[in-house]
Amino acid sequence: MQPFQLVKDLRTGVEIGNIQAVLDGDFSPLVEAFLRWRREQKETGE
């Protein structure tokens, strides 16, 4: 993981600086952002 200390989702723009939390299973911010992104995609018809 060195030298990077960031988990990034390019679709949603979410960036998490605590990679250890993500590796430990804390996916909540990523999942919530994805669900918001997906809902917006459906609403705009894309």
mmCIF file of the N, C-alpha and C atoms, coordinates in Angstrom:
data_MODEL
# 
_entry.id   MODEL 
# 
loop_
_atom_site.group_PDB 
_atom_site.id 
_atom_site.type_symbol 
_atom_site.label_atom_id 
_atom_site.label_alt_id 
_atom_site.label_comp_id 
_atom_site.label_asym_id 
_atom_site.label_entity_id 
_atom_site.label_seq_id 
_atom_site.pdbx_PDB_ins_code 
_atom_site.Cartn_x 
_atom_site.Cartn_y 
_atom_site.Cartn_z 
_atom_site.occupancy 
_atom_site.B_iso_or_equiv 
_atom_site.pdbx_formal_charge 
_atom_site.auth_seq_id 
_atom_site.auth_comp_id 
_atom_site.auth_asym_id 
_atom_site.auth_atom_id 
_atom_site.pdbx_PDB_model_num 
ATOM 1   N N  . MET A 1 1  ? 0.811   -1.203 0.000   1.00 0.00 ? 1  MET A N  1 
ATOM 2   C CA . MET A 1 1  ? 0.000   0.000  0.000   1.00 0.00 ? 1  MET A CA 1 
ATOM 3   C C  . MET A 1 1  ? 0.853   1.266  0.000   1.00 0.00 ? 1  MET A C  1 
ATOM 4   N N  . GLN A 1 2  ? 2.091   1.137  0.282   1.00 0.00 ? 2  GLN A N  1 
ATOM 5   C CA . GLN A 1 2  ? 2.944   2.317  0.341   1.00 0.00 ? 2  GLN A CA 1 
ATOM 6   C C  . GLN A 1 2  ? 3.263   2.788  -1.054  1.00 0.00 ? 2  GLN A C  1 
ATOM 7   N N  . PRO A 1 3  ? 3.355   3.999  -1.361  1.00 0.00 ? 3  PRO A N  1 
ATOM 8   C CA . PRO A 1 3  ? 3.257   5.162  -0.492  1.00 0.00 ? 3  PRO A CA 1 
ATOM 9   C C  . PRO A 1 3  ? 1.836   5.704  -0.393  1.00 0.00 ? 3  PRO A C  1 
ATOM 10  N N  . PHE A 1 4  ? 0.878   5.006  -0.983  1.00 0.00 ? 4  PHE A N  1 
ATOM 11  C CA . PHE A 1 4  ? -0.487  5.515  -1.025  1.00 0.00 ? 4  PHE A CA 1 
ATOM 12  C C  . PHE A 1 4  ? -1.219  5.260  0.289   1.00 0.00 ? 4  PHE A C  1 
ATOM 13  N N  . GLN A 1 5  ? -1.953  6.242  0.731   1.00 0.00 ? 5  GLN A N  1 
ATOM 14  C CA . GLN A 1 5  ? -2.733  6.138  1.958   1.00 0.00 ? 5  GLN A CA 1 
ATOM 15  C C  . GLN A 1 5  ? -4.158  6.593  1.699   1.00 0.00 ? 5  GLN A C  1 
ATOM 16  N N  . LEU A 1 6  ? -4.729  6.106  0.587   1.00 0.00 ? 6  LEU A N  1 
ATOM 17  C CA . LEU A 1 6  ? -6.030  6.597  0.180   1.00 0.00 ? 6  LEU A CA 1 
ATOM 18  C C  . LEU A 1 6  ? -6.777  5.507  -0.582  1.00 0.00 ? 6  LEU A C  1 
ATOM 19  N N  . VAL A 1 7  ? -8.041  5.350  -0.243  1.00 0.00 ? 7  VAL A N  1 
ATOM 20  C CA . VAL A 1 7  ? -8.940  4.487  -1.009  1.00 0.00 ? 7  VAL A CA 1 
ATOM 21  C C  . VAL A 1 7  ? -9.866  5.430  -1.748  1.00 0.00 ? 7  VAL A C  1 
ATOM 22  N N  . LYS A 1 8  ? -9.981  5.233  -3.050  1.00 0.00 ? 8  LYS A N  1 
ATOM 23  C CA . LYS A 1 8  ? -10.707 6.187  -3.879  1.00 0.00 ? 8  LYS A CA 1 
ATOM 24  C C  . LYS A 1 8  ? -11.651 5.451  -4.821  1.00 0.00 ? 8  LYS A C  1 
ATOM 25  N N  . ASP A 1 9  ? -12.881 5.945  -4.899  1.00 0.00 ? 9  ASP A N  1 
ATOM 26  C CA . ASP A 1 9  ? -13.854 5.430  -5.859  1.00 0.00 ? 9  ASP A CA 1 
ATOM 27  C C  . ASP A 1 9  ? -14.062 6.521  -6.904  1.00 0.00 ? 9  ASP A C  1 
ATOM 28  N N  . LEU A 1 10 ? -13.597 6.269  -8.107  1.00 0.00 ? 10 LEU A N  1 
ATOM 29  C CA . LEU A 1 10 ? -13.657 7.294  -9.148  1.00 0.00 ? 10 LEU A CA 1 
ATOM 30  C C  . LEU A 1 10 ? -15.068 7.598  -9.614  1.00 0.00 ? 10 LEU A C  1 
ATOM 31  N N  . ARG A 1 11 ? -15.976 6.621  -9.517  1.00 0.00 ? 11 ARG A N  1 
ATOM 32  C CA . ARG A 1 11 ? -17.364 6.861  -9.935  1.00 0.00 ? 11 ARG A CA 1 
ATOM 33  C C  . ARG A 1 11 ? -18.032 7.882  -9.036  1.00 0.00 ? 11 ARG A C  1 
ATOM 34  N N  . THR A 1 12 ? -17.877 7.699  -7.735  1.00 0.00 ? 12 THR A N  1 
ATOM 35  C CA . THR A 1 12 ? -18.609 8.522  -6.777  1.00 0.00 ? 12 THR A CA 1 
ATOM 36  C C  . THR A 1 12 ? -17.794 9.700  -6.262  1.00 0.00 ? 12 THR A C  1 
ATOM 37  N N  . GLY A 1 13 ? -16.478 9.628  -6.415  1.00 0.00 ? 13 GLY A N  1 
ATOM 38  C CA . GLY A 1 13 ? -15.614 10.688 -5.914  1.00 0.00 ? 13 GLY A CA 1 
ATOM 39  C C  . GLY A 1 13 ? -15.272 10.545 -4.445  1.00 0.00 ? 13 GLY A C  1 
ATOM 40  N N  . VAL A 1 14 ? -15.646 9.441  -3.820  1.00 0.00 ? 14 VAL A N  1 
ATOM 41  C CA . VAL A 1 14 ? -15.365 9.233  -2.400  1.00 0.00 ? 14 VAL A CA 1 
ATOM 42  C C  . VAL A 1 14 ? -13.891 8.898  -2.218  1.00 0.00 ? 14 VAL A C  1 
ATOM 43  N N  . GLU A 1 15 ? -13.281 9.571  -1.261  1.00 0.00 ? 15 GLU A N  1 
ATOM 44  C CA . GLU A 1 15 ? -11.902 9.294  -0.908  1.00 0.00 ? 15 GLU A CA 1 
ATOM 45  C C  . GLU A 1 15 ? -11.828 9.056  0.591   1.00 0.00 ? 15 GLU A C  1 
ATOM 46  N N  . ILE A 1 16 ? -11.194 7.958  0.982   1.00 0.00 ? 16 ILE A N  1 
ATOM 47  C CA . ILE A 1 16 ? -11.063 7.616  2.388   1.00 0.00 ? 16 ILE A CA 1 
ATOM 48  C C  . ILE A 1 16 ? -9.580  7.521  2.713   1.00 0.00 ? 16 ILE A C  1 
ATOM 49  N N  . GLY A 1 17 ? -9.145  8.310  3.676   1.00 0.00 ? 17 GLY A N  1 
ATOM 50  C CA . GLY A 1 17 ? -7.737  8.349  4.039   1.00 0.00 ? 17 GLY A CA 1 
ATOM 51  C C  . GLY A 1 17 ? -7.317  7.280  5.022   1.00 0.00 ? 17 GLY A C  1 
ATOM 52  N N  . ASN A 1 18 ? -8.267  6.558  5.575   1.00 0.00 ? 18 ASN A N  1 
ATOM 53  C CA . ASN A 1 18 ? -7.943  5.518  6.548   1.00 0.00 ? 18 ASN A CA 1 
ATOM 54  C C  . ASN A 1 18 ? -8.064  4.154  5.866   1.00 0.00 ? 18 ASN A C  1 
ATOM 55  N N  . ILE A 1 19 ? -6.989  3.733  5.187   1.00 0.00 ? 19 ILE A N  1 
ATOM 56  C CA . ILE A 1 19 ? -7.072  2.478  4.446   1.00 0.00 ? 19 ILE A CA 1 
ATOM 57  C C  . ILE A 1 19 ? -7.201  1.275  5.359   1.00 0.00 ? 19 ILE A C  1 
ATOM 58  N N  . GLN A 1 20 ? -6.679  1.376  6.562   1.00 0.00 ? 20 GLN A N  1 
ATOM 59  C CA . GLN A 1 20 ? -6.779  0.247  7.487   1.00 0.00 ? 20 GLN A CA 1 
ATOM 60  C C  . GLN A 1 20 ? -8.233  -0.029 7.851   1.00 0.00 ? 20 GLN A C  1 
ATOM 61  N N  . ALA A 1 21 ? -9.026  1.008  8.003   1.00 0.00 ? 21 ALA A N  1 
ATOM 62  C CA . ALA A 1 21 ? -10.445 0.819  8.310   1.00 0.00 ? 21 ALA A CA 1 
ATOM 63  C C  . ALA A 1 21 ? -11.142 0.090  7.168   1.00 0.00 ? 21 ALA A C  1 
ATOM 64  N N  . VAL A 1 22 ? -10.818 0.451  5.939   1.00 0.00 ? 22 VAL A N  1 
ATOM 65  C CA . VAL A 1 22 ? -11.425 -0.213 4.782   1.00 0.00 ? 22 VAL A CA 1 
ATOM 66  C C  . VAL A 1 22 ? -10.985 -1.672 4.742   1.00 0.00 ? 22 VAL A C  1 
ATOM 67  N N  . LEU A 1 23 ? -9.704  -1.921 4.962   1.00 0.00 ? 23 LEU A N  1 
ATOM 68  C CA . LEU A 1 23 ? -9.205  -3.292 4.975   1.00 0.00 ? 23 LEU A CA 1 
ATOM 69  C C  . LEU A 1 23 ? -9.828  -4.113 6.105   1.00 0.00 ? 23 LEU A C  1 
ATOM 70  N N  . ASP A 1 24 ? -10.198 -3.445 7.182   1.00 0.00 ? 24 ASP A N  1 
ATOM 71  C CA . ASP A 1 24 ? -10.851 -4.118 8.306   1.00 0.00 ? 24 ASP A CA 1 
ATOM 72  C C  . ASP A 1 24 ? -12.341 -4.322 8.077   1.00 0.00 ? 24 ASP A C  1 
ATOM 73  N N  . GLY A 1 25 ? -12.858 -3.830 6.949   1.00 0.00 ? 25 GLY A N  1 
ATOM 74  C CA . GLY A 1 25 ? -14.243 -4.097 6.597   1.00 0.00 ? 25 GLY A CA 1 
ATOM 75  C C  . GLY A 1 25 ? -15.202 -2.929 6.707   1.00 0.00 ? 25 GLY A C  1 
ATOM 76  N N  . ASP A 1 26 ? -14.711 -1.733 6.961   1.00 0.00 ? 26 ASP A N  1 
ATOM 77  C CA . ASP A 1 26 ? -15.599 -0.569 7.061   1.00 0.00 ? 26 ASP A CA 1 
ATOM 78  C C  . ASP A 1 26 ? -15.849 0.000  5.666   1.00 0.00 ? 26 ASP A C  1 
ATOM 79  N N  . PHE A 1 27 ? -16.810 -0.605 4.965   1.00 0.00 ? 27 PHE A N  1 
ATOM 80  C CA . PHE A 1 27 ? -17.147 -0.199 3.609   1.00 0.00 ? 27 PHE A CA 1 
ATOM 81  C C  . PHE A 1 27 ? -18.320 0.769  3.564   1.00 0.00 ? 27 PHE A C  1 
ATOM 82  N N  . SER A 1 28 ? -18.861 1.132  4.687   1.00 0.00 ? 28 SER A N  1 
ATOM 83  C CA . SER A 1 28 ? -20.082 1.937  4.739   1.00 0.00 ? 28 SER A CA 1 
ATOM 84  C C  . SER A 1 28 ? -20.025 3.201  3.876   1.00 0.00 ? 28 SER A C  1 
ATOM 85  N N  . PRO A 1 29 ? -18.991 4.013  3.984   1.00 0.00 ? 29 PRO A N  1 
ATOM 86  C CA . PRO A 1 29 ? -18.976 5.227  3.156   1.00 0.00 ? 29 PRO A CA 1 
ATOM 87  C C  . PRO A 1 29 ? -18.976 4.915  1.663   1.00 0.00 ? 29 PRO A C  1 
ATOM 88  N N  . LEU A 1 30 ? -18.279 3.857  1.273   1.00 0.00 ? 30 LEU A N  1 
ATOM 89  C CA . LEU A 1 30 ? -18.225 3.480  -0.137  1.00 0.00 ? 30 LEU A CA 1 
ATOM 90  C C  . LEU A 1 30 ? -19.577 2.977  -0.626  1.00 0.00 ? 30 LEU A C  1 
ATOM 91  N N  . VAL A 1 31 ? -20.232 2.152  0.170   1.00 0.00 ? 31 VAL A N  1 
ATOM 92  C CA . VAL A 1 31 ? -21.527 1.593  -0.215  1.00 0.00 ? 31 VAL A CA 1 
ATOM 93  C C  . VAL A 1 31 ? -22.581 2.692  -0.278  1.00 0.00 ? 31 VAL A C  1 
ATOM 94  N N  . GLU A 1 32 ? -22.614 3.561  0.714   1.00 0.00 ? 32 GLU A N  1 
ATOM 95  C CA . GLU A 1 32 ? -23.596 4.644  0.732   1.00 0.00 ? 32 GLU A CA 1 
ATOM 96  C C  . GLU A 1 32 ? -23.413 5.578  -0.457  1.00 0.00 ? 32 GLU A C  1 
ATOM 97  N N  . ALA A 1 33 ? -22.168 5.913  -0.766  1.00 0.00 ? 33 ALA A N  1 
ATOM 98  C CA . ALA A 1 33 ? -21.903 6.784  -1.914  1.00 0.00 ? 33 ALA A CA 1 
ATOM 99  C C  . ALA A 1 33 ? -22.294 6.099  -3.211  1.00 0.00 ? 33 ALA A C  1 
ATOM 100 N N  . PHE A 1 34 ? -22.020 4.805  -3.319  1.00 0.00 ? 34 PHE A N  1 
ATOM 101 C CA . PHE A 1 34 ? -22.403 4.077  -4.527  1.00 0.00 ? 34 PHE A CA 1 
ATOM 102 C C  . PHE A 1 34 ? -23.913 4.064  -4.687  1.00 0.00 ? 34 PHE A C  1 
ATOM 103 N N  . LEU A 1 35 ? -24.649 3.825  -3.618  1.00 0.00 ? 35 LEU A N  1 
ATOM 104 C CA . LEU A 1 35 ? -26.103 3.783  -3.705  1.00 0.00 ? 35 LEU A CA 1 
ATOM 105 C C  . LEU A 1 35 ? -26.674 5.141  -4.118  1.00 0.00 ? 35 LEU A C  1 
ATOM 106 N N  . ARG A 1 36 ? -26.110 6.226  -3.575  1.00 0.00 ? 36 ARG A N  1 
ATOM 107 C CA . ARG A 1 36 ? -26.531 7.573  -3.990  1.00 0.00 ? 36 ARG A CA 1 
ATOM 108 C C  . ARG A 1 36 ? -26.228 7.797  -5.470  1.00 0.00 ? 36 ARG A C  1 
ATOM 109 N N  . TRP A 1 37 ? -25.017 7.409  -5.874  1.00 0.00 ? 37 TRP A N  1 
ATOM 110 C CA . TRP A 1 37 ? -24.600 7.562  -7.272  1.00 0.00 ? 37 TRP A CA 1 
ATOM 111 C C  . TRP A 1 37 ? -25.517 6.774  -8.197  1.00 0.00 ? 37 TRP A C  1 
ATOM 112 N N  . ARG A 1 38 ? -25.836 5.540  -7.831  1.00 0.00 ? 38 ARG A N  1 
ATOM 113 C CA . ARG A 1 38 ? -26.683 4.674  -8.654  1.00 0.00 ? 38 ARG A CA 1 
ATOM 114 C C  . ARG A 1 38 ? -28.102 5.230  -8.783  1.00 0.00 ? 38 ARG A C  1 
ATOM 115 N N  . ARG A 1 39 ? -28.626 5.754  -7.654  1.00 0.00 ? 39 ARG A N  1 
ATOM 116 C CA . ARG A 1 39 ? -29.958 6.354  -7.681  1.00 0.00 ? 39 ARG A CA 1 
ATOM 117 C C  . ARG A 1 39 ? -29.979 7.566  -8.616  1.00 0.00 ? 39 ARG A C  1 
ATOM 118 N N  . GLU A 1 40 ? -28.938 8.380  -8.566  1.00 0.00 ? 40 GLU A N  1 
ATOM 119 C CA . GLU A 1 40 ? -28.856 9.542  -9.452  1.00 0.00 ? 40 GLU A CA 1 
ATOM 120 C C  . GLU A 1 40 ? -28.787 9.109  -10.921 1.00 0.00 ? 40 GLU A C  1 
ATOM 121 N N  . GLN A 1 41 ? -28.063 8.025  -11.190 1.00 0.00 ? 41 GLN A N  1 
ATOM 122 C CA . GLN A 1 41 ? -27.965 7.506  -12.558 1.00 0.00 ? 41 GLN A CA 1 
ATOM 123 C C  . GLN A 1 41 ? -29.326 7.071  -13.076 1.00 0.00 ? 41 GLN A C  1 
ATOM 124 N N  . LYS A 1 42 ? -30.094 6.412  -12.226 1.00 0.00 ? 42 LYS A N  1 
ATOM 125 C CA . LYS A 1 42 ? -31.431 5.947  -12.629 1.00 0.00 ? 42 LYS A CA 1 
ATOM 126 C C  . LYS A 1 42 ? -32.376 7.120  -12.852 1.00 0.00 ? 42 LYS A C  1 
ATOM 127 N N  . GLU A 1 43 ? -32.257 8.141  -12.012 1.00 0.00 ? 43 GLU A N  1 
ATOM 128 C CA . GLU A 1 43 ? -33.151 9.303  -12.134 1.00 0.00 ? 43 GLU A CA 1 
ATOM 129 C C  . GLU A 1 43 ? -32.873 10.093 -13.415 1.00 0.00 ? 43 GLU A C  1 
ATOM 130 N N  . THR A 1 44 ? -31.627 10.116 -13.846 1.00 0.00 ? 44 THR A N  1 
ATOM 131 C CA . THR A 1 44 ? -31.293 10.883 -15.050 1.00 0.00 ? 44 THR A CA 1 
ATOM 132 C C  . THR A 1 44 ? -31.382 10.024 -16.313 1.00 0.00 ? 44 THR A C  1 
ATOM 133 N N  . GLY A 1 45 ? -31.665 8.736  -16.129 1.00 0.00 ? 45 GLY A N  1 
ATOM 134 C CA . GLY A 1 45 ? -31.852 7.860  -17.274 1.00 0.00 ? 45 GLY A CA 1 
ATOM 135 C C  . GLY A 1 45 ? -30.575 7.384  -17.922 1.00 0.00 ? 45 GLY A C  1 
ATOM 136 N N  . GLU A 1 46 ? -29.481 7.479  -17.211 1.00 0.00 ? 46 GLU A N  1 
ATOM 137 C CA . GLU A 1 46 ? -28.201 7.045  -17.788 1.00 0.00 ? 46 GLU A CA 1 
ATOM 138 C C  . GLU A 1 46 ? -27.938 5.596  -17.518 1.00 0.00 ? 46 GLU A C  1 
# 
